[in-house]
Amino acid sequence: MTWVMKKRIHQIELFMKYPHEVQEERLSKLLQSAKKTEFGKKHGFADIQNIEQYREQVSVHTYEKIYPYIERRMKGEEKLLWPTDVKWFAKSSGTTNARSKFIPVSAEALEDCHFKGGKDLISIYVNNYPDTKMFSGKGLALGGSHQLNELDPKANSYYGDVSAVIMKNLPMWAQIIRTPSLEIALMDNWEEKIAKLAETTIDENVTSISGVPTWTILLLQRLMEMKGAKDITEIWPNLEVFFHGAVSFTPYRNLFKQLIPSSGMRYVETYNASEGFFGIQDQKDSEELLLMLDYGIYYEFIPYHEIQKDEPKAISLSEVKLGEIYAMLITTNAGLWRYSIGDTIKFTSLDPYRIKIAGRTKHFINAFGEELVVENAETAISHACEKTGAMIDNFTAAPMYFTDKSEGSHEWVIEFNKKPADLAYFTEILDQKLREVNSDYDAKRYKNLALKIPVVHIAEPGTFYQWMKKRGKLGGQNKVPRLANNREYIDDILELIKSS
């Protein structure tokens, strides 16, 4: 195992050293592989020699644009986007709109991207912490659920949360070292699943956890309640690492430290989405993610000012700049061609290429020209919690528009695990930090000209859980939208608060 890991670390060092060559090779292989597919023939893949030609012949694709191919594949047609038979589809939570998305997951994407990412995560972790005792116990994985594709039931194809797709296809050696059983891990009723997870893992020697912070917190709290424990170290004394992703960990860090007050506890972030495994935190105590360049994915980046355009211009990895926000565009070994995944990132290092997730392309507030992105909101709310001793569970924010009775502002709904003693002071700190990290917001707040101080509502514990349940969005990859440029989500939550 150590030999395999050392070999892989060498390969990672290789793409860190030669990033552009590795990426060019990836694009060439992808185009060659798919040149005889319907999409490949239509867009002349066989004749494409370079990235400029590729951009000329293939426009930027949103999900809506590529969906007709995906739907036809789900109904049984083959060789449309990718040459091999696609049996699995990752059902995205659809956080940018109400409709679910079905992302094709080919055998190549499973092996060369998702599984490779999981193995690299362990390799990097062991390389950073050679004294790890992680393998002396079991890894607890919080996953979603899957079901038969009813559009073509005879084809034996399935769809589900990407975590369920991965778990269902894991090799036997990986199944042995994880808990709970697949039967429980893949349950679709999330409330029952949390109860079963707690019952079956409470006496296990759990040394690592993989999952989304919000749902992991629910499980840890349930375990402590069952055992009457003051913290998780009384239940799992050998727990040493939490591999997390899907949402920013920053707002949850203090709560995890309270639940797991161990000086030896480590937190490692990943960037694993339905469309692919993109990044791993490769440095100790860092919030940066190494962009993984040899996973069968070719990357392009849309500058922030181009994002909302119908035909945005994209740039290559070699052209990106530090600190600027880009929407990520991917070409993958599952047949996603110049596909906009809806995430924005910024580069924190160019040698090697490391990134931070900035938010979603449709999750922002720009009702008054303030261009507030999720990263700004999470930085500010974490700072306000730190200054006031508060701890949050969940939050969302949206604009409050001008009326004849009020000026414009932002309205926040925050569910605290530990409320601030003074909400007005918390709001003031939140506002100050937003002004500090976003100059456009600061300009609009100047003398309350365009924006007044935010309005903050406290939601009682369980509010967001009930809201997600009401929407049929419990568990798996489902996430509370942090920001919205309209009031659809926040009005619904405020109505729930009022009625309870």
C-alpha positions in Angstrom: 0.0 0.0 0.0 2.8 2.4 0.9 4.6 1.6 -2.4 1.4 2.4 -4.4 1.0 5.7 -2.5 4.6 6.7 -3.0 4.3 6.0 -6.7 1.2 8.1 -7.0 2.8 11.0 -5.1 5.5 11.0 -7.7 2.9 11.2 -10.5 1.2 14.1 -8.7 4.6 15.9 -8.5 4.9 15.3 -12.2 1.7 17.1 -13.2 2.5 19.9 -10.7 5.8 20.3 -12.6 4.4 20.1 -16.1 0.7 21.3 -15.8 0.2 22.6 -19.3 1.7 19.7 -21.1 -0.5 17.3 -19.0 -3.6 19.3 -19.8 -2.9 19.5 -23.5 -2.4 15.7 -23.6 -5.7 15.2 -21.7 -7.6 17.3 -24.3 -6.1 15.4 -27.2 -7.0 12.0 -25.7 -10.5 13.1 -24.9 -11.1 14.3 -28.5 -9.6 11.1 -30.0 -11.7 8.9 -27.7 -15.0 10.6 -28.7 -14.4 11.5 -32.4 -16.9 8.7 -33.5 -19.7 9.7 -31.1 -22.6 11.7 -32.4 -21.4 14.8 -30.7 -17.8 14.2 -31.9 -18.9 13.9 -35.5 -21.2 16.9 -35.4 -18.4 19.1 -34.0 -15.5 17.7 -36.1 -13.4 16.2 -33.3 -11.3 14.3 -35.8 -10.0 17.5 -37.3 -9.3 19.5 -34.1 -5.6 20.1 -33.6 -5.5 22.7 -30.8 -7.5 24.5 -28.1 -8.3 27.4 -30.5 -10.0 25.1 -33.0 -11.8 23.3 -30.1 -13.3 26.6 -28.9 -14.3 27.6 -32.5 -16.1 24.3 -33.1 -17.6 23.7 -29.7 -19.5 26.5 -27.8 -19.8 26.7 -24.0 -22.5 24.2 -22.9 -24.9 24.7 -20.0 -26.8 21.7 -18.6 -29.9 22.8 -20.6 -27.9 22.8 -23.8 -26.5 19.3 -23.3 -29.5 17.8 -21.7 -31.2 16.5 -24.9 -28.1 14.1 -25.4 -28.3 13.0 -21.7 -32.0 12.3 -22.0 -31.6 10.2 -25.1 -28.8 8.3 -23.4 -31.0 7.7 -20.4 -33.7 6.3 -22.8 -31.2 3.8 -24.2 -29.3 5.4 -27.1 -25.6 4.9 -27.2 -22.4 6.6 -28.4 -23.9 10.1 -28.2 -21.5 12.0 -25.9 -19.1 9.3 -25.0 -18.1 6.0 -26.8 -18.5 3.6 -23.9 -21.8 2.5 -22.4 -22.8 4.8 -19.5 -24.7 2.9 -16.8 -24.7 5.5 -14.1 -26.0 9.1 -13.7 -25.2 11.4 -10.8 -28.4 13.2 -9.8 -27.3 16.8 -8.9 -29.2 18.5 -6.1 -30.1 21.3 -8.6 -29.2 24.1 -6.1 -29.2 26.6 -8.9 -32.8 25.8 -9.9 -35.6 23.6 -8.8 -35.0 20.9 -11.4 -32.7 18.0 -10.8 -29.8 17.4 -13.2 -28.6 14.0 -14.3 -24.8 14.0 -15.0 -23.4 11.0 -16.9 -20.8 9.0 -15.0 -18.9 6.7 -17.4 -16.7 3.7 -16.2 -13.7 5.8 -17.2 -14.9 8.7 -15.0 -15.4 6.4 -12.1 -12.0 4.8 -12.4 -9.8 7.6 -13.6 -11.5 10.5 -11.7 -13.7 9.7 -8.7 -11.8 6.6 -7.5 -8.5 8.1 -8.4 -9.4 11.2 -6.4 -10.3 9.0 -3.4 -7.0 7.1 -3.6 -5.1 10.4 -4.0 -6.8 11.8 -1.0 -5.5 8.9 1.1 -2.0 9.0 -0.5 -1.7 12.8 0.2 -3.0 12.4 3.7 -0.6 9.5 4.6 2.3 11.5 2.9 1.5 14.5 5.2 0.9 12.4 8.3 3.1 9.2 8.1 2.2 8.5 11.8 -1.5 8.0 10.9 -3.4 5.2 12.7 -6.3 5.7 10.3 -6.1 2.1 9.0 -6.4 0.6 12.5 -10.1 1.3 12.4 -12.9 2.0 9.9 -13.9 4.9 7.8 -17.4 6.2 8.1 -18.9 7.5 4.9 -22.1 9.5 4.7 -23.6 8.9 1.3 -26.8 9.4 -0.6 -29.2 7.0 -2.4 -29.7 5.6 -5.9 -32.5 4.0 -7.9 -33.2 2.3 -11.2 -33.4 4.6 -14.3 -37.1 4.3 -15.1 -36.6 5.8 -18.6 -34.9 2.6 -19.7 -35.4 -0.1 -17.0 -34.3 -2.9 -19.3 -30.8 -1.3 -19.7 -30.0 -1.8 -16.0 -28.8 1.8 -15.6 -29.2 3.9 -12.4 -29.1 7.4 -11.1 -28.5 8.8 -7.6 -26.3 11.1 -5.5 -22.7 11.0 -6.7 -21.7 9.6 -3.3 -24.1 6.7 -3.8 -22.8 6.1 -7.3 -19.2 5.9 -6.0 -20.1 3.7 -3.0 -22.1 1.2 -5.1 -19.2 0.8 -7.4 -16.3 0.7 -4.9 -13.9 -2.3 -5.1 -14.2 -5.0 -2.5 -11.0 -3.9 -0.6 -12.6 -0.4 -0.1 -15.9 -1.9 1.1 -14.1 -3.9 3.8 -12.5 -0.9 5.5 -15.7 1.3 5.6 -18.8 1.5 7.7 -21.8 1.2 7.8 -23.1 -1.5 5.5 -24.0 -0.5 2.0 -27.7 -1.3 2.7 -27.7 1.5 5.4 -25.4 3.9 3.6 -27.6 3.9 0.5 -31.0 4.3 2.3 -33.1 7.0 0.8 -35.1 8.1 3.9 -32.6 10.5 5.4 -34.2 10.6 8.9 -34.2 6.8 9.1 -30.7 6.7 7.8 -29.3 9.0 10.5 -30.9 6.8 13.2 -29.6 3.6 11.6 -26.1 5.1 11.0 -25.9 6.1 14.7 -27.1 2.6 15.9 -24.7 0.6 13.8 -21.6 2.7 14.1 -21.8 3.7 17.8 -19.7 0.7 18.9 -17.3 0.7 15.9 -13.7 1.9 16.0 -14.2 4.8 13.6 -11.0 6.5 12.7 -12.1 8.7 9.8 -15.3 10.3 8.5 -16.1 11.4 5.0 -19.1 13.6 4.3 -20.9 16.9 4.1 -20.4 19.0 7.3 -24.1 19.7 7.8 -25.2 16.1 7.8 -22.2 14.9 9.7 -23.1 17.4 12.5 -26.6 15.8 12.7 -25.0 12.3 13.1 -22.5 13.4 15.7 -25.2 15.1 17.8 -27.4 12.0 17.5 -24.6 9.7 18.7 -23.8 12.0 21.7 -27.5 12.0 22.6 -27.7 8.2 22.5 -24.6 7.7 24.6 -25.1 10.7 26.9 -21.6 11.8 25.9 -20.3 15.3 26.3 -18.3 15.0 23.0 -17.4 12.5 20.3 -14.0 11.5 21.8 -15.9 9.5 24.4 -17.5 7.4 21.6 -14.8 7.3 19.0 -11.5 8.0 20.9 -9.4 7.1 17.8 -11.1 9.4 15.4 -8.4 11.4 13.7 -9.6 13.0 10.4 -12.7 14.4 8.7 -12.6 14.4 4.9 -15.2 17.0 3.9 -16.5 18.8 0.9 -19.6 20.1 -0.9 -19.9 23.3 1.3 -17.3 25.6 2.8 -16.0 24.3 6.1 -15.2 27.8 7.5 -18.5 28.5 9.2 -18.6 25.0 10.8 -15.0 24.8 12.1 -15.7 26.1 15.6 -18.7 23.8 16.1 -16.6 20.7 15.0 -13.9 21.7 17.5 -16.6 21.7 20.2 -18.0 18.4 19.1 -14.5 16.8 18.7 -12.2 18.6 21.2 -9.1 16.6 20.2 -5.8 18.3 19.6 -5.0 15.5 17.1 -8.1 15.9 15.0 -7.4 16.9 11.4 -9.7 18.3 8.7 -9.0 17.8 5.0 -11.1 19.4 2.3 -11.9 17.9 -1.1 -13.6 19.3 -4.2 -15.7 16.4 -5.5 -18.8 17.2 -7.5 -21.3 15.2 -9.6 -19.3 16.2 -12.7 -15.9 15.1 -11.3 -13.2 15.2 -8.6 -11.4 18.4 -9.0 -9.3 19.3 -6.0 -7.6 18.1 -2.8 -6.2 20.0 0.1 -2.6 18.8 -0.3 -0.9 21.0 2.5 -1.3 20.7 6.2 -3.5 23.3 7.8 -4.4 25.0 4.5 -7.6 26.1 2.9 -6.2 25.8 -0.6 -7.0 22.9 -2.9 -4.5 21.4 -5.4 -6.2 21.3 -8.8 -5.9 17.7 -10.0 -4.8 17.8 -13.6 -4.5 14.2 -14.7 -8.0 12.9 -14.0 -9.4 12.8 -17.5 -10.6 16.4 -17.2 -9.5 19.4 -19.3 -10.1 22.7 -17.7 -10.9 26.2 -19.0 -11.9 29.3 -17.1 -14.4 32.0 -17.7 -13.4 35.4 -16.3 -16.0 36.9 -13.9 -17.1 39.7 -16.2 -17.9 37.2 -18.9 -19.9 34.8 -16.8 -23.4 36.2 -17.5 -22.8 36.6 -21.2 -24.6 34.2 -23.7 -21.3 33.4 -25.4 -18.6 33.9 -22.8 -15.0 33.8 -23.7 -12.9 31.2 -21.8 -9.1 31.1 -21.1 -6.7 28.3 -20.6 -4.9 27.3 -17.4 -1.7 29.1 -18.6 -3.6 32.4 -18.7 -5.2 32.6 -15.3 -4.2 35.2 -12.7 -4.0 35.1 -9.0 -7.0 36.3 -6.9 -9.4 36.7 -9.8 -12.8 34.9 -9.8 -13.4 32.5 -12.7 -16.3 30.1 -13.6 -15.0 26.7 -14.2 -15.5 25.0 -17.6 -14.7 21.3 -18.0 -14.3 18.7 -20.7 -14.5 15.2 -19.2 -14.1 11.5 -19.9 -17.9 11.1 -19.3 -18.8 13.2 -22.3 -19.2 16.7 -20.9 -17.9 19.1 -23.5 -16.9 22.7 -22.5 -19.5 22.3 -19.8 -20.1 25.1 -17.3 -20.5 23.4 -13.9 -21.9 26.5 -12.2 -19.0 26.9 -9.7 -16.7 29.8 -9.3 -13.1 29.6 -8.1 -10.1 31.8 -7.6 -6.4 30.8 -7.8 -4.3 31.2 -4.7 -1.1 29.8 -6.3 0.1 29.4 -9.9 3.0 27.1 -9.2 1.5 24.6 -8.5 -2.1 25.5 -9.4 -4.1 25.8 -6.2 -7.6 27.1 -5.9 -10.3 28.2 -3.4 -14.0 27.7 -4.2 -15.7 31.2 -4.4 -19.3 30.0 -4.8 -21.9 29.3 -7.5 -22.3 31.3 -10.7 -26.0 31.7 -9.7 -25.5 32.1 -6.0 -24.7 35.7 -5.4 -26.5 39.0 -4.6 -26.2 41.8 -7.1 -29.4 43.7 -6.6 -27.7 47.0 -6.1 -24.4 46.5 -7.9 -22.7 45.1 -4.8 -21.6 41.7 -6.5 -21.6 39.8 -3.2 -20.4 36.2 -3.7 -20.6 33.2 -1.4 -17.0 33.5 -0.3 -17.6 37.0 1.0 -20.6 35.9 3.0 -18.9 32.9 4.5 -15.8 35.0 5.4 -18.0 37.7 7.1 -20.3 35.3 9.0 -17.3 33.3 10.3 -15.6 36.5 11.5 -18.8 37.6 13.2 -19.1 34.3 15.0 -15.5 34.4 16.1 -15.9 37.9 17.5 -19.1 37.2 19.3 -18.5 33.6 20.4 -21.5 32.4 18.3 -21.7 29.2 16.3 -23.8 28.7 13.2 -25.6 25.7 11.8 -26.9 27.2 8.5 -27.7 30.5 6.8 -29.1 32.1 3.7 -29.3 35.7 2.5 -31.2 37.6 -0.2 -31.8 41.2 -1.2 -34.5 43.4 0.4 -35.6 45.7 -2.4 -36.4 49.4 -2.2 -40.0 50.2 -1.3 -41.8 53.5 -0.5 -41.4 52.5 3.2 -37.8 51.2 3.2 -34.4 51.4 1.7 -32.6 48.5 0.1 -30.6 46.1 2.2 -29.7 42.4 2.6 -31.8 40.1 4.7 -30.2 37.1 6.4 -31.7 34.1 8.1 -29.2 32.4 10.4 -29.7 29.2 12.5 -27.3 29.3 15.4 -26.0 26.4 17.5 -24.9 29.0 19.9 -26.6 32.4 19.6 -24.7 35.7 20.0 -25.4 37.5 23.2 -26.1 40.7 21.2 -27.6 40.3 17.7 -27.2 44.0 16.9 -23.4 43.7 17.6 -23.2 40.5 15.6 -24.9 42.3 12.7 -22.6 45.2 12.9 -19.5 42.9 12.8 -21.0 41.0 9.9 -21.6 44.3 8.0 -18.1 45.7 8.7 -16.4 42.5 7.4 -18.6 42.5 4.3 -17.4 46.1 3.7 -13.8 45.1 4.2 -13.8 42.1 1.8 -16.0 43.6 -0.9 -15.3 47.1 -2.2 -18.5 47.2 -4.3 -20.6 46.4 -1.2 -18.7 49.0 0.8 -19.4 51.7 -1.9 -23.1 50.9 -1.7 -23.1 51.0 2.1 -21.4 54.4 2.2 -23.6 56.7 4.3 -26.5 54.2 3.7 -26.9 55.7 0.2 -27.9 52.5 -1.6 -27.8 49.9 1.1 -28.5 50.0 4.8 -27.1 47.6 7.4 -28.3 44.0 6.9 -31.5 42.7 8.6 -30.7 39.5 10.5 -33.4 37.0 11.6 -32.6 34.1 14.0 -34.1 30.8 13.0 -34.8 28.2 15.7 -32.8 24.9 15.7 -34.1 22.6 13.0 -35.6 25.3 10.8 -33.4 24.6 7.8 -33.7 20.9 8.3 -37.5 21.3 8.1 -37.3 23.6 5.1 -35.1 21.1 3.2 -37.4 18.3 4.2 -40.4 20.2 2.9 -38.6 20.7 -0.4 -37.7 17.0 -0.6 -34.0 17.9 -0.4 -32.8 16.0 2.7 -29.4 14.4 2.6 -26.9 13.5 0.0 -25.5 16.3 -2.1 -28.4 18.7 -1.2 -27.2 22.0 0.2 -28.9 25.1 1.6 -28.4 27.9 -1.0 -26.2 30.5 0.7 -27.1 33.5 -1.4 -29.8 34.2 -4.0 -30.4 37.3 -6.1 -34.1 36.9 -5.6 -36.4 36.3 -2.6 -37.7 32.8 -3.6 -35.8 30.9 -0.9 -35.8 33.4 1.9 -39.5 34.2 1.7 -40.3 30.5 1.9 -38.1 30.1 5.0 -39.5 33.2 6.7 -43.0 31.9 6.0 -42.0 28.6 7.7 -40.6 30.5 10.7 -43.8 32.5 11.0 -46.0 29.5 10.9 -44.0 27.4 13.4 
